[in-house]
Amino acid sequence: MQGGLVLTQGGAVIESLALPLGGLMSSLPAEDVARAMDKLESAAAQLGVQLPRPFMFLAFLPLSVVPKLKITDAGLLDVNAWKIVPVQA
């Protein structure tokens, strides 16, 4: 897909939205993107996800410039201390 959002269950794709422009944006009209997001969120709710707008939540989680803890490609980052936080299982 060259970037995007995908909802799967048991390895099967249930819903998806391609975001080929930098993995962040679509060339589709805004109305089409909004419909696709609605379908993703509805399908996630049917699978038991209780977060409101879960894909938007996940989109902001890795932004390392927003204060507090963030997920980055290097691991969990304490933005205030600018250090990777060890994660224990």
N, CA, C and O atoms as a CHARMM CRD file, in Angstrom:
* protein
*
  356
    1    1 MET  N      0.81900  -1.20900   0.00000 PROA 1      0.00000
    2    1 MET  CA     0.00000   0.00000   0.00000 PROA 1      0.00000
    3    1 MET  C      0.85200   1.25800   0.00000 PROA 1      0.00000
    4    1 MET  O      0.33800   2.35000  -0.24200 PROA 1      0.00000
    5    2 GLN  N      2.13600   1.12400   0.26500 PROA 2      0.00000
    6    2 GLN  CA     3.01400   2.29600   0.34200 PROA 2      0.00000
    7    2 GLN  C      2.61500   3.22000   1.48800 PROA 2      0.00000
    8    2 GLN  O      2.70300   4.44200   1.36800 PROA 2      0.00000
    9    3 GLY  N      2.18000   2.63400   2.59300 PROA 3      0.00000
   10    3 GLY  CA     1.75400   3.39900   3.76300 PROA 3      0.00000
   11    3 GLY  C      0.24700   3.40400   3.87700 PROA 3      0.00000
   12    3 GLY  O     -0.46000   3.37100   2.87100 PROA 3      0.00000
   13    4 GLY  N     -0.24100   3.44500   5.09500 PROA 4      0.00000
   14    4 GLY  CA    -1.67600   3.51300   5.29200 PROA 4      0.00000
   15    4 GLY  C     -2.10600   2.87000   6.58200 PROA 4      0.00000
   16    4 GLY  O     -1.29100   2.56200   7.45100 PROA 4      0.00000
   17    5 LEU  N     -3.41500   2.67100   6.69400 PROA 5      0.00000
   18    5 LEU  CA    -4.01900   2.08200   7.87400 PROA 5      0.00000
   19    5 LEU  C     -4.68800   0.77800   7.47800 PROA 5      0.00000
   20    5 LEU  O     -5.37200   0.71000   6.45700 PROA 5      0.00000
   21    6 VAL  N     -4.49100  -0.25700   8.28300 PROA 6      0.00000
   22    6 VAL  CA    -5.04900  -1.57300   7.97700 PROA 6      0.00000
   23    6 VAL  C     -5.59300  -2.18500   9.25100 PROA 6      0.00000
   24    6 VAL  O     -4.95100  -2.13300  10.30100 PROA 6      0.00000
   25    7 LEU  N     -6.76600  -2.76100   9.15700 PROA 7      0.00000
   26    7 LEU  CA    -7.36900  -3.50300  10.25800 PROA 7      0.00000
   27    7 LEU  C     -7.42700  -4.95800   9.82100 PROA 7      0.00000
   28    7 LEU  O     -7.98500  -5.28100   8.77300 PROA 7      0.00000
   29    8 THR  N     -6.84200  -5.83700  10.63800 PROA 8      0.00000
   30    8 THR  CA    -6.82200  -7.25600  10.29900 PROA 8      0.00000
   31    8 THR  C     -7.40100  -8.07500  11.43600 PROA 8      0.00000
   32    8 THR  O     -7.47200  -7.63200  12.58200 PROA 8      0.00000
   33    9 GLN  N     -7.80800  -9.26900  11.08800 PROA 9      0.00000
   34    9 GLN  CA    -8.22300 -10.24900  12.09700 PROA 9      0.00000
   35    9 GLN  C     -7.80000 -11.61100  11.57700 PROA 9      0.00000
   36    9 GLN  O     -8.17600 -12.01800  10.47700 PROA 9      0.00000
   37   10 GLY  N     -7.02400 -12.29900  12.37200 PROA 10     0.00000
   38   10 GLY  CA    -6.55300 -13.62000  11.97600 PROA 10     0.00000
   39   10 GLY  C     -5.75000 -13.61400  10.69100 PROA 10     0.00000
   40   10 GLY  O     -5.76200 -14.59200   9.94400 PROA 10     0.00000
   41   11 GLY  N     -5.05700 -12.52400  10.43000 PROA 11     0.00000
   42   11 GLY  CA    -4.23600 -12.41400   9.22700 PROA 11     0.00000
   43   11 GLY  C     -4.97400 -11.93600   7.99200 PROA 11     0.00000
   44   11 GLY  O     -4.35400 -11.68900   6.95800 PROA 11     0.00000
   45   12 ALA  N     -6.29000 -11.80100   8.08300 PROA 12     0.00000
   46   12 ALA  CA    -7.08100 -11.33300   6.94000 PROA 12     0.00000
   47   12 ALA  C     -7.35100  -9.83500   7.07800 PROA 12     0.00000
   48   12 ALA  O     -7.68500  -9.35300   8.16000 PROA 12     0.00000
   49   13 VAL  N     -7.20600  -9.11300   5.98200 PROA 13     0.00000
   50   13 VAL  CA    -7.48100  -7.68100   5.97400 PROA 13     0.00000
   51   13 VAL  C     -8.99200  -7.46900   5.98300 PROA 13     0.00000
   52   13 VAL  O     -9.70400  -7.97800   5.11700 PROA 13     0.00000
   53   14 ILE  N     -9.47200  -6.71500   6.96800 PROA 14     0.00000
   54   14 ILE  CA   -10.89900  -6.41700   7.08100 PROA 14     0.00000
   55   14 ILE  C    -11.22100  -5.08400   6.40700 PROA 14     0.00000
   56   14 ILE  O    -12.15100  -4.99300   5.60600 PROA 14     0.00000
   57   15 GLU  N    -10.44000  -4.05000   6.74100 PROA 15     0.00000
   58   15 GLU  CA   -10.58600  -2.72700   6.14200 PROA 15     0.00000
   59   15 GLU  C     -9.20800  -2.12000   5.99100 PROA 15     0.00000
   60   15 GLU  O     -8.28100  -2.46900   6.72200 PROA 15     0.00000
   61   16 SER  N     -9.07700  -1.20700   5.03600 PROA 16     0.00000
   62   16 SER  CA    -7.80000  -0.52600   4.86400 PROA 16     0.00000
   63   16 SER  C     -8.00500   0.83000   4.20200 PROA 16     0.00000
   64   16 SER  O     -9.01100   1.08200   3.53900 PROA 16     0.00000
   65   17 LEU  N     -7.02500   1.68400   4.40400 PROA 17     0.00000
   66   17 LEU  CA    -6.98700   2.99900   3.76400 PROA 17     0.00000
   67   17 LEU  C     -5.55800   3.25400   3.34900 PROA 17     0.00000
   68   17 LEU  O     -4.68900   3.42200   4.20500 PROA 17     0.00000
   69   18 ALA  N     -5.29500   3.28600   2.06200 PROA 18     0.00000
   70   18 ALA  CA    -3.94700   3.56000   1.56600 PROA 18     0.00000
   71   18 ALA  C     -3.62600   5.03500   1.77200 PROA 18     0.00000
   72   18 ALA  O     -4.44200   5.91400   1.49500 PROA 18     0.00000
   73   19 LEU  N     -2.40600   5.28500   2.26900 PROA 19     0.00000
   74   19 LEU  CA    -1.90300   6.64600   2.44200 PROA 19     0.00000
   75   19 LEU  C     -0.52300   6.70800   1.77600 PROA 19     0.00000
   76   19 LEU  O      0.50100   6.75600   2.45800 PROA 19     0.00000
   77   20 PRO  N     -0.50900   6.70500   0.44700 PROA 20     0.00000
   78   20 PRO  CA     0.74200   6.57300  -0.27800 PROA 20     0.00000
   79   20 PRO  C      1.63200   7.82500  -0.29100 PROA 20     0.00000
   80   20 PRO  O      2.80400   7.73900  -0.65800 PROA 20     0.00000
   81   21 LEU  N      1.10500   8.95400   0.09500 PROA 21     0.00000
   82   21 LEU  CA     1.90800  10.18700   0.08300 PROA 21     0.00000
   83   21 LEU  C      2.64400  10.31800   1.41600 PROA 21     0.00000
   84   21 LEU  O      2.12200  10.87400   2.38200 PROA 21     0.00000
   85   22 GLY  N      3.85000   9.79900   1.44300 PROA 22     0.00000
   86   22 GLY  CA     4.65200   9.83700   2.65400 PROA 22     0.00000
   87   22 GLY  C      4.13500   8.93500   3.75300 PROA 22     0.00000
   88   22 GLY  O      4.57700   9.04300   4.89700 PROA 22     0.00000
   89   23 GLY  N      3.20700   8.04600   3.43100 PROA 23     0.00000
   90   23 GLY  CA     2.62400   7.18100   4.43800 PROA 23     0.00000
   91   23 GLY  C      1.69800   7.92600   5.38100 PROA 23     0.00000
   92   23 GLY  O      1.27400   7.38600   6.40300 PROA 23     0.00000
   93   24 LEU  N      1.38200   9.17900   5.03300 PROA 24     0.00000
   94   24 LEU  CA     0.57400  10.03600   5.90100 PROA 24     0.00000
   95   24 LEU  C     -0.66300  10.61200   5.23000 PROA 24     0.00000
   96   24 LEU  O     -1.63700  10.95400   5.90000 PROA 24     0.00000
   97   25 MET  N     -0.62100  10.71900   3.91300 PROA 25     0.00000
   98   25 MET  CA    -1.69600  11.41100   3.19800 PROA 25     0.00000
   99   25 MET  C     -2.18100  10.59500   2.01100 PROA 25     0.00000
  100   25 MET  O     -1.48800   9.71900   1.49400 PROA 25     0.00000
  101   26 SER  N     -3.40500  10.92200   1.60300 PROA 26     0.00000
  102   26 SER  CA    -4.03000  10.27000   0.46300 PROA 26     0.00000
  103   26 SER  C     -4.26200  11.31000  -0.63200 PROA 26     0.00000
  104   26 SER  O     -4.42200  12.49700  -0.34900 PROA 26     0.00000
  105   27 SER  N     -4.27700  10.85800  -1.86200 PROA 27     0.00000
  106   27 SER  CA    -4.62200  11.74200  -2.97800 PROA 27     0.00000
  107   27 SER  C     -6.12500  11.70400  -3.26200 PROA 27     0.00000
  108   27 SER  O     -6.61100  12.38400  -4.16600 PROA 27     0.00000
  109   28 LEU  N     -6.85500  10.90300  -2.48400 PROA 28     0.00000
  110   28 LEU  CA    -8.30400  10.81700  -2.65100 PROA 28     0.00000
  111   28 LEU  C     -8.97700  12.08100  -2.13300 PROA 28     0.00000
  112   28 LEU  O     -8.40600  12.78700  -1.30200 PROA 28     0.00000
  113   29 PRO  N    -10.18100  12.37700  -2.61000 PROA 29     0.00000
  114   29 PRO  CA   -10.93300  13.50500  -2.04900 PROA 29     0.00000
  115   29 PRO  C    -11.19200  13.28700  -0.55500 PROA 29     0.00000
  116   29 PRO  O    -11.30900  12.15000  -0.09800 PROA 29     0.00000
  117   30 ALA  N    -11.27900  14.37500   0.19000 PROA 30     0.00000
  118   30 ALA  CA   -11.46700  14.30800   1.64100 PROA 30     0.00000
  119   30 ALA  C    -12.69100  13.47200   2.01600 PROA 30     0.00000
  120   30 ALA  O    -12.66500  12.74400   3.00800 PROA 30     0.00000
  121   31 GLU  N    -13.74900  13.57200   1.23700 PROA 31     0.00000
  122   31 GLU  CA   -14.96800  12.81700   1.53300 PROA 31     0.00000
  123   31 GLU  C    -14.71200  11.31300   1.47300 PROA 31     0.00000
  124   31 GLU  O    -15.23200  10.55800   2.29500 PROA 31     0.00000
  125   32 ASP  N    -13.91000  10.88100   0.49900 PROA 32     0.00000
  126   32 ASP  CA   -13.59100   9.45600   0.36800 PROA 32     0.00000
  127   32 ASP  C    -12.73100   8.97700   1.54100 PROA 32     0.00000
  128   32 ASP  O    -12.93000   7.87900   2.06100 PROA 32     0.00000
  129   33 VAL  N    -11.78200   9.80700   1.94600 PROA 33     0.00000
  130   33 VAL  CA   -10.92800   9.45400   3.08500 PROA 33     0.00000
  131   33 VAL  C    -11.77500   9.36700   4.35000 PROA 33     0.00000
  132   33 VAL  O    -11.59700   8.45100   5.15400 PROA 33     0.00000
  133   34 ALA  N    -12.69800  10.31500   4.53100 PROA 34     0.00000
  134   34 ALA  CA   -13.57000  10.30400   5.70900 PROA 34     0.00000
  135   34 ALA  C    -14.43100   9.04500   5.73300 PROA 34     0.00000
  136   34 ALA  O    -14.61900   8.44800   6.79300 PROA 34     0.00000
  137   35 ARG  N    -14.95700   8.63400   4.57500 PROA 35     0.00000
  138   35 ARG  CA   -15.76100   7.41000   4.51000 PROA 35     0.00000
  139   35 ARG  C    -14.91800   6.18600   4.86400 PROA 35     0.00000
  140   35 ARG  O    -15.36800   5.29900   5.59000 PROA 35     0.00000
  141   36 ALA  N    -13.70300   6.14800   4.34900 PROA 36     0.00000
  142   36 ALA  CA   -12.81500   5.02000   4.63600 PROA 36     0.00000
  143   36 ALA  C    -12.46600   4.97900   6.12400 PROA 36     0.00000
  144   36 ALA  O    -12.40500   3.90000   6.71400 PROA 36     0.00000
  145   37 MET  N    -12.23500   6.14500   6.73800 PROA 37     0.00000
  146   37 MET  CA   -11.95100   6.19500   8.17500 PROA 37     0.00000
  147   37 MET  C    -13.15800   5.71400   8.97500 PROA 37     0.00000
  148   37 MET  O    -13.00800   4.98300   9.95400 PROA 37     0.00000
  149   38 ASP  N    -14.34400   6.12100   8.55900 PROA 38     0.00000
  150   38 ASP  CA   -15.57000   5.66700   9.23600 PROA 38     0.00000
  151   38 ASP  C    -15.68600   4.14500   9.17500 PROA 38     0.00000
  152   38 ASP  O    -16.04900   3.50700  10.16300 PROA 38     0.00000
  153   39 LYS  N    -15.37600   3.56300   8.01100 PROA 39     0.00000
  154   39 LYS  CA   -15.44200   2.11000   7.86700 PROA 39     0.00000
  155   39 LYS  C    -14.40600   1.42000   8.75800 PROA 39     0.00000
  156   39 LYS  O    -14.70200   0.40100   9.38200 PROA 39     0.00000
  157   40 LEU  N    -13.18900   1.97700   8.81700 PROA 40     0.00000
  158   40 LEU  CA   -12.14900   1.41900   9.67300 PROA 40     0.00000
  159   40 LEU  C    -12.57600   1.45600  11.13600 PROA 40     0.00000
  160   40 LEU  O    -12.44300   0.46400  11.85200 PROA 40     0.00000
  161   41 GLU  N    -13.08700   2.60100  11.57400 PROA 41     0.00000
  162   41 GLU  CA   -13.46900   2.76000  12.97300 PROA 41     0.00000
  163   41 GLU  C    -14.66600   1.88600  13.33400 PROA 41     0.00000
  164   41 GLU  O    -14.72400   1.33500  14.43300 PROA 41     0.00000
  165   42 SER  N    -15.60900   1.76000  12.42500 PROA 42     0.00000
  166   42 SER  CA   -16.77100   0.90500  12.66300 PROA 42     0.00000
  167   42 SER  C    -16.34600  -0.55500  12.77700 PROA 42     0.00000
  168   42 SER  O    -16.81200  -1.27300  13.66200 PROA 42     0.00000
  169   43 ALA  N    -15.47000  -0.98900  11.88900 PROA 43     0.00000
  170   43 ALA  CA   -14.99300  -2.37100  11.92800 PROA 43     0.00000
  171   43 ALA  C    -14.18900  -2.62800  13.19800 PROA 43     0.00000
  172   43 ALA  O    -14.29600  -3.70200  13.79000 PROA 43     0.00000
  173   44 ALA  N    -13.38500  -1.65100  13.62200 PROA 44     0.00000
  174   44 ALA  CA   -12.61000  -1.80200  14.85800 PROA 44     0.00000
  175   44 ALA  C    -13.55600  -1.93500  16.05100 PROA 44     0.00000
  176   44 ALA  O    -13.32600  -2.75700  16.93800 PROA 44     0.00000
  177   45 ALA  N    -14.61400  -1.13300  16.07500 PROA 45     0.00000
  178   45 ALA  CA   -15.59100  -1.20900  17.16800 PROA 45     0.00000
  179   45 ALA  C    -16.26400  -2.57900  17.18800 PROA 45     0.00000
  180   45 ALA  O    -16.51600  -3.12700  18.26100 PROA 45     0.00000
  181   46 GLN  N    -16.55300  -3.13000  16.02400 PROA 46     0.00000
  182   46 GLN  CA   -17.17100  -4.45100  15.95400 PROA 46     0.00000
  183   46 GLN  C    -16.24300  -5.53700  16.48200 PROA 46     0.00000
  184   46 GLN  O    -16.69600  -6.58700  16.93900 PROA 46     0.00000
  185   47 LEU  N    -14.93700  -5.27300  16.41500 PROA 47     0.00000
  186   47 LEU  CA   -13.96000  -6.22600  16.95400 PROA 47     0.00000
  187   47 LEU  C    -13.71000  -6.01000  18.44000 PROA 47     0.00000
  188   47 LEU  O    -12.92500  -6.73600  19.05000 PROA 47     0.00000
  189   48 GLY  N    -14.37300  -5.01500  19.02900 PROA 48     0.00000
  190   48 GLY  CA   -14.24400  -4.79300  20.46800 PROA 48     0.00000
  191   48 GLY  C    -13.37800  -3.62500  20.88200 PROA 48     0.00000
  192   48 GLY  O    -13.19400  -3.39900  22.07800 PROA 48     0.00000
  193   49 VAL  N    -12.83600  -2.86900  19.93100 PROA 49     0.00000
  194   49 VAL  CA   -12.02500  -1.69900  20.27600 PROA 49     0.00000
  195   49 VAL  C    -12.94800  -0.64700  20.88300 PROA 49     0.00000
  196   49 VAL  O    -13.96400  -0.28300  20.29000 PROA 49     0.00000
  197   50 GLN  N    -12.58800  -0.16600  22.06300 PROA 50     0.00000
  198   50 GLN  CA   -13.43600   0.79300  22.76300 PROA 50     0.00000
  199   50 GLN  C    -12.92400   2.22300  22.71200 PROA 50     0.00000
  200   50 GLN  O    -13.62300   3.14100  23.13900 PROA 50     0.00000
  201   51 LEU  N    -11.73100   2.42700  22.20400 PROA 51     0.00000
  202   51 LEU  CA   -11.19600   3.78600  22.08400 PROA 51     0.00000
  203   51 LEU  C    -11.99800   4.57200  21.05200 PROA 51     0.00000
  204   51 LEU  O    -12.32200   4.04500  19.98800 PROA 51     0.00000
  205   52 PRO  N    -12.31800   5.82300  21.35600 PROA 52     0.00000
  206   52 PRO  CA   -12.93100   6.64600  20.30600 PROA 52     0.00000
  207   52 PRO  C    -11.86000   7.03700  19.28900 PROA 52     0.00000
  208   52 PRO  O    -10.77000   7.46700  19.66800 PROA 52     0.00000
  209   53 ARG  N    -12.15900   6.89100  18.03100 PROA 53     0.00000
  210   53 ARG  CA   -11.22100   7.24200  16.94900 PROA 53     0.00000
  211   53 ARG  C     -9.84100   6.60000  17.14100 PROA 53     0.00000
  212   53 ARG  O     -8.83600   7.30800  17.19500 PROA 53     0.00000
  213   54 PRO  N     -9.78500   5.27700  17.24300 PROA 54     0.00000
  214   54 PRO  CA    -8.52500   4.60300  17.58900 PROA 54     0.00000
  215   54 PRO  C     -7.38600   4.85400  16.61400 PROA 54     0.00000
  216   54 PRO  O     -6.22700   4.90300  17.02600 PROA 54     0.00000
  217   55 PHE  N     -7.68800   5.01500  15.33200 PROA 55     0.00000
  218   55 PHE  CA    -6.60700   5.22400  14.37000 PROA 55     0.00000
  219   55 PHE  C     -5.99700   6.61500  14.51800 PROA 55     0.00000
  220   55 PHE  O     -4.80300   6.78800  14.27700 PROA 55     0.00000
  221   56 MET  N     -6.78500   7.59600  14.90400 PROA 56     0.00000
  222   56 MET  CA    -6.24400   8.93200  15.14400 PROA 56     0.00000
  223   56 MET  C     -5.38600   8.91900  16.40700 PROA 56     0.00000
  224   56 MET  O     -4.34400   9.57200  16.46700 PROA 56     0.00000
  225   57 PHE  N     -5.83100   8.17300  17.40800 PROA 57     0.00000
  226   57 PHE  CA    -5.04000   8.02100  18.63300 PROA 57     0.00000
  227   57 PHE  C     -3.67600   7.43500  18.28900 PROA 57     0.00000
  228   57 PHE  O     -2.64600   7.94200  18.73400 PROA 57     0.00000
  229   58 LEU  N     -3.67200   6.37400  17.50000 PROA 58     0.00000
  230   58 LEU  CA    -2.41200   5.73000  17.12700 PROA 58     0.00000
  231   58 LEU  C     -1.54900   6.61700  16.24300 PROA 58     0.00000
  232   58 LEU  O     -0.32200   6.52200  16.28000 PROA 58     0.00000
  233   59 ALA  N     -2.17600   7.47800  15.44900 PROA 59     0.00000
  234   59 ALA  CA    -1.40900   8.36900  14.57500 PROA 59     0.00000
  235   59 ALA  C     -0.63000   9.39900  15.38800 PROA 59     0.00000
  236   59 ALA  O      0.45500   9.81400  14.98100 PROA 59     0.00000
  237   60 PHE  N     -1.17100   9.81600  16.53100 PROA 60     0.00000
  238   60 PHE  CA    -0.48800  10.81300  17.34700 PROA 60     0.00000
  239   60 PHE  C      0.48900  10.20200  18.34000 PROA 60     0.00000
  240   60 PHE  O      1.42000  10.87500  18.78100 PROA 60     0.00000
  241   61 LEU  N      0.29500   8.94900  18.69700 PROA 61     0.00000
  242   61 LEU  CA     1.14500   8.29200  19.68300 PROA 61     0.00000
  243   61 LEU  C      2.62800   8.34300  19.32900 PROA 61     0.00000
  244   61 LEU  O      3.44000   8.60700  20.21500 PROA 61     0.00000
  245   62 PRO  N      3.02100   8.10300  18.07600 PROA 62     0.00000
  246   62 PRO  CA     4.45200   8.11500  17.78100 PROA 62     0.00000
  247   62 PRO  C      5.06400   9.49600  17.58900 PROA 62     0.00000
  248   62 PRO  O      6.28000   9.59000  17.42800 PROA 62     0.00000
  249   63 LEU  N      4.28400  10.56600  17.59800 PROA 63     0.00000
  250   63 LEU  CA     4.85300  11.89400  17.39900 PROA 63     0.00000
  251   63 LEU  C      5.75300  12.25600  18.57200 PROA 63     0.00000
  252   63 LEU  O      5.27000  12.57300  19.65900 PROA 63     0.00000
  253   64 SER  N      7.05500  12.20700  18.34900 PROA 64     0.00000
  254   64 SER  CA     7.99900  12.40200  19.44600 PROA 64     0.00000
  255   64 SER  C      8.10600  13.85500  19.89100 PROA 64     0.00000
  256   64 SER  O      8.76700  14.13500  20.89100 PROA 64     0.00000
  257   65 VAL  N      7.48400  14.78000  19.18800 PROA 65     0.00000
  258   65 VAL  CA     7.54400  16.18300  19.59500 PROA 65     0.00000
  259   65 VAL  C      6.44100  16.55400  20.58600 PROA 65     0.00000
  260   65 VAL  O      6.47700  17.63900  21.16700 PROA 65     0.00000
  261   66 VAL  N      5.47100  15.67800  20.78400 PROA 66     0.00000
  262   66 VAL  CA     4.40000  15.92100  21.74200 PROA 66     0.00000
  263   66 VAL  C      4.90100  15.45200  23.11300 PROA 66     0.00000
  264   66 VAL  O      5.44600  14.35400  23.22000 PROA 66     0.00000
  265   67 PRO  N      4.72300  16.27800  24.17900 PROA 67     0.00000
  266   67 PRO  CA     5.28900  15.93000  25.49000 PROA 67     0.00000
  267   67 PRO  C      4.83300  14.57900  26.03300 PROA 67     0.00000
  268   67 PRO  O      3.81100  14.02400  25.63000 PROA 67     0.00000
  269   68 LYS  N      5.62400  14.09000  26.94800 PROA 68     0.00000
  270   68 LYS  CA     5.44100  12.85000  27.70000 PROA 68     0.00000
  271   68 LYS  C      6.12400  11.67300  27.00200 PROA 68     0.00000
  272   68 LYS  O      7.16600  11.84400  26.37100 PROA 68     0.00000
  273   69 LEU  N      5.54300  10.49300  27.11400 PROA 69     0.00000
  274   69 LEU  CA     6.13500   9.30400  26.51800 PROA 69     0.00000
  275   69 LEU  C      5.58500   9.08600  25.11100 PROA 69     0.00000
  276   69 LEU  O      4.39200   9.26900  24.87000 PROA 69     0.00000
  277   70 LYS  N      6.45200   8.69800  24.19100 PROA 70     0.00000
  278   70 LYS  CA     6.05300   8.44600  22.80300 PROA 70     0.00000
  279   70 LYS  C      6.75200   7.20400  22.28600 PROA 70     0.00000
  280   70 LYS  O      7.86100   6.87300  22.70600 PROA 70     0.00000
  281   71 ILE  N      6.09000   6.53000  21.37500 PROA 71     0.00000
  282   71 ILE  CA     6.69100   5.38100  20.71700 PROA 71     0.00000
  283   71 ILE  C      7.41800   5.87700  19.47900 PROA 71     0.00000
  284   71 ILE  O      6.84500   6.58600  18.65200 PROA 71     0.00000
  285   72 THR  N      8.69400   5.49500  19.35800 PROA 72     0.00000
  286   72 THR  CA     9.49000   5.87400  18.18900 PROA 72     0.00000
  287   72 THR  C     10.11700   4.61800  17.60900 PROA 72     0.00000
  288   72 THR  O      9.97100   3.53300  18.17200 PROA 72     0.00000
  289   73 ASP  N     10.81000   4.75300  16.49400 PROA 73     0.00000
  290   73 ASP  CA    11.50000   3.60800  15.90800 PROA 73     0.00000
  291   73 ASP  C     12.65200   3.13400  16.79000 PROA 73     0.00000
  292   73 ASP  O     13.14400   2.01800  16.62100 PROA 73     0.00000
  293   74 ALA  N     13.08500   3.97700  17.72900 PROA 74     0.00000
  294   74 ALA  CA    14.16200   3.60100  18.64000 PROA 74     0.00000
  295   74 ALA  C     13.64000   2.99500  19.93900 PROA 74     0.00000
  296   74 ALA  O     14.42500   2.49000  20.74200 PROA 74     0.00000
  297   75 GLY  N     12.34000   3.03900  20.15500 PROA 75     0.00000
  298   75 GLY  CA    11.74100   2.51900  21.37800 PROA 75     0.00000
  299   75 GLY  C     10.86400   3.55800  22.04800 PROA 75     0.00000
  300   75 GLY  O     10.46000   4.53500  21.41600 PROA 75     0.00000
  301   76 LEU  N     10.56300   3.35400  23.33400 PROA 76     0.00000
  302   76 LEU  CA     9.72800   4.26900  24.09600 PROA 76     0.00000
  303   76 LEU  C     10.58300   5.45600  24.53700 PROA 76     0.00000
  304   76 LEU  O     11.60300   5.27800  25.20300 PROA 76     0.00000
  305   77 LEU  N     10.17000   6.65300  24.16900 PROA 77     0.00000
  306   77 LEU  CA    10.96700   7.85500  24.40600 PROA 77     0.00000
  307   77 LEU  C     10.31400   8.73400  25.46000 PROA 77     0.00000
  308   77 LEU  O      9.13400   9.06900  25.35600 PROA 77     0.00000
  309   78 ASP  N     11.09200   9.10800  26.48100 PROA 78     0.00000
  310   78 ASP  CA    10.67900  10.13100  27.44000 PROA 78     0.00000
  311   78 ASP  C     11.06400  11.45500  26.78900 PROA 78     0.00000
  312   78 ASP  O     12.23800  11.82500  26.76600 PROA 78     0.00000
  313   79 VAL  N     10.07900  12.15700  26.26700 PROA 79     0.00000
  314   79 VAL  CA    10.35900  13.36900  25.48600 PROA 79     0.00000
  315   79 VAL  C     10.97400  14.45200  26.36200 PROA 79     0.00000
  316   79 VAL  O     11.86200  15.17700  25.91200 PROA 79     0.00000
  317   80 ASN  N     10.51600  14.57400  27.60500 PROA 80     0.00000
  318   80 ASN  CA    11.04300  15.62200  28.48100 PROA 80     0.00000
  319   80 ASN  C     12.52700  15.41500  28.78400 PROA 80     0.00000
  320   80 ASN  O     13.29000  16.38100  28.79300 PROA 80     0.00000
  321   81 ALA  N     12.94500  14.18200  29.02900 PROA 81     0.00000
  322   81 ALA  CA    14.34300  13.86800  29.30700 PROA 81     0.00000
  323   81 ALA  C     15.12100  13.54600  28.03600 PROA 81     0.00000
  324   81 ALA  O     16.35100  13.49500  28.05400 PROA 81     0.00000
  325   82 TRP  N     14.39700  13.32600  26.91800 PROA 82     0.00000
  326   82 TRP  CA    14.96500  12.95800  25.63500 PROA 82     0.00000
  327   82 TRP  C     15.83900  11.71200  25.75200 PROA 82     0.00000
  328   82 TRP  O     16.95900  11.65600  25.24300 PROA 82     0.00000
  329   83 LYS  N     15.27200  10.69300  26.45800 PROA 83     0.00000
  330   83 LYS  CA    15.95500   9.42300  26.65100 PROA 83     0.00000
  331   83 LYS  C     15.00400   8.27400  26.37900 PROA 83     0.00000
  332   83 LYS  O     13.79800   8.38400  26.59800 PROA 83     0.00000
  333   84 ILE  N     15.56000   7.16900  25.89900 PROA 84     0.00000
  334   84 ILE  CA    14.78500   5.95800  25.69800 PROA 84     0.00000
  335   84 ILE  C     14.49500   5.32600  27.05600 PROA 84     0.00000
  336   84 ILE  O     15.39900   5.17700  27.87800 PROA 84     0.00000
  337   85 VAL  N     13.24200   4.95500  27.29500 PROA 85     0.00000
  338   85 VAL  CA    12.80900   4.35600  28.54400 PROA 85     0.00000
  339   85 VAL  C     12.80800   2.84000  28.38400 PROA 85     0.00000
  340   85 VAL  O     12.20600   2.32300  27.44300 PROA 85     0.00000
  341   86 PRO  N     13.47500   2.11600  29.29100 PROA 86     0.00000
  342   86 PRO  CA    13.43700   0.66100  29.21200 PROA 86     0.00000
  343   86 PRO  C     12.00900   0.14200  29.41300 PROA 86     0.00000
  344   86 PRO  O     11.26900   0.64700  30.25700 PROA 86     0.00000
  345   87 VAL  N     11.64500  -0.84700  28.64700 PROA 87     0.00000
  346   87 VAL  CA    10.31500  -1.43900  28.74300 PROA 87     0.00000
  347   87 VAL  C     10.48000  -2.84600  29.29200 PROA 87     0.00000
  348   87 VAL  O     11.25600  -3.64400  28.76500 PROA 87     0.00000
  349   88 GLN  N      9.74000  -3.14300  30.36000 PROA 88     0.00000
  350   88 GLN  CA     9.79500  -4.47100  30.95500 PROA 88     0.00000
  351   88 GLN  C      8.53100  -5.22300  30.62800 PROA 88     0.00000
  352   88 GLN  O      7.44000  -4.65600  30.67900 PROA 88     0.00000
  353   89 ALA  N      8.66000  -6.49200  30.29200 PROA 89     0.00000
  354   89 ALA  CA     7.49100  -7.32400  29.98700 PROA 89     0.00000
  355   89 ALA  C      6.92100  -7.92000  31.24000 PROA 89     0.00000
  356   89 ALA  O      5.93200  -8.65000  31.18200 PROA 89     0.00000
